Amino acid sequence: MADSNISKEITNSLKGIFTSVNTDRLTEILVAVVLSLIGFLIARFVSNTFVRTIGARFNAHQRLVWRRGIFYFIFLLFVMASLKEAGFKLSVFLGAAGILTVALGFASQTSASNLISGMFLIGEGSFEVGDTIQITLIRGHTIEGEVISIDLLSVKLLTQDNIYVRLPNEQLIRAPVHNLSKFPIRRVPITLAINFHEDIIKVREVLLSVANQYPLVLSDPKPAVTVTAFRESSIELLFAVWCQQENFLKVRDEMQERIRNGFLDNCIEIPVPKMGFVDHPLSRPLSNDELDQYANAKELKREPDLK
């Protein structure tokens, strides 16, 4: 009954506007439009001014949230004032908006979950716009990219392949998120394998020398070489160097080439799979039936039917 009364009031209000159009009504509508336009300009000016002054101490994501919040708050006040100036009953529209909000809340539980998760992400501040993050989804798929937007429902990423990815906030709350650009330096781990007969001390000296001769590798923290495992025919090493965050991809690429050249100059071998043939002499030559027993097999004898 309440819903029908609200809808009737809205209908009567709209009919009253369009059926009794006169000069006064046109003037009120024009004033409402101008008021909304002025509100838009004022909201935009105030939000931008706040970001340039007080918001300068915030990070990029916090500035984005404050700018949107201030803009929509001020603009909404002017819109409500313009509707009242045009003759609309705000109580009727507010009641309809409340009923619509409750209906949408029950119909879109996933969106509500993403909204709450987005508030936790904004409050926690584990990453911000411009950071590079890596997330492993429930099915094992790994996504890595630069954060270009953090909204209330989702986070937008730009991958290294220039692909736009939208991740719901609920998944970011449930899955572990790796912030790869949180700190200014980053470690470059390189896994190597050497032959079992190689001198580990010599290999370590060669690797550390290669790292010290590369200017993009940091001296503090120092490069390190660690024996991680003994395989069937090789020794597995972990060679770790540190570099600035912006040089990570370049260092990871060029270090591979420098390690390869250092191993060649010092005659250090990397295990390579090999295949050989072993000749076993036969005690007697095979007959033609034995050589061709599969190609010229005799017909199979079927068991007699017992029925």
C-alpha positions, 0 to 999 in steps of 0.5 A: 500500500505504501509503495502504491501511494509513493508511486501515485505521488510521483506520478501526480507530481510529474503530471503537475509539472508537464500539464500546467506548463507556464512561464513561472514553471519554465522559470523554475525549471531553468533556475533548477538547471542553472543551479545544478550546473553551478553546483557541478562547477563548484563541486569540481573546483572544491574537490580539485582545490582540496587535492592540490592543498590538503590532499598533497600529503595523501597517496594517489589512492587516498586523493582519488577517494577524497576527490570523488567523495567531496565532489559527489557530496557537494553536487548532490546537495545542489541537485537536491536544492534544484529539484526542490526549486523545480517543485519536486517533493524530496520526501517522495523521492527519498522514500522511493530511493530507500525502497529501491536501495533495499530491493537492490541490496537483496538482489545484488548480494555479490555487489554488497560483498564487493562494496564492503571488501572495497572499504576494507581495502581502502582502509587497510592500504596494502597497495595503492594506485601505481603499485605492481601487485601479483594475485593468485586466484582460487583456481591457481591462475596468477595475475600480475599488473600495475594498479590503475584504479581502486574502486568500491566494487573492483580493482583495475590492473594493467598487465605487462601485455597491456591488457586491462583486468578487472578484479572484484574486491572480494577476491582480493580479500580472500586471496593473498596479494603480493605487492611487488613495488612496496619497497624501493629495492627488490631481489632477483633470484636465479636458479642454476644447475652445474655438473656434479664434478664442478668446484662449488667454491670456484663457481661461487667466486665466478658468480660473485665476480659477475655480480660485482662487475654489473653496475645495476646490482646493489652492493648492499644487500650483498649478492649471495650463492646458496646450494639448494639441492643435489640432483641425480647428475647436477648441483642446484644453486640459488644465485640472488642479487638485489637491484632498484625496483625500476631495474628489476626486469633489465637486471633479470634479463642481462644477468642471465647473459652475463652468467652464461659468458662467465661460465664459458670463460671459466670452463664451467659446464651446465648439465645437458641431457645426453643420449647414447646407444649401447651395443650388446652382442648376441649369443646367436643370430635371430631367425626370420620368424623371431625378427618379424614375429610382430609384423607377421603374427599368426592368427589368434586362436579363439577359445571355443564357445562354451554355450 
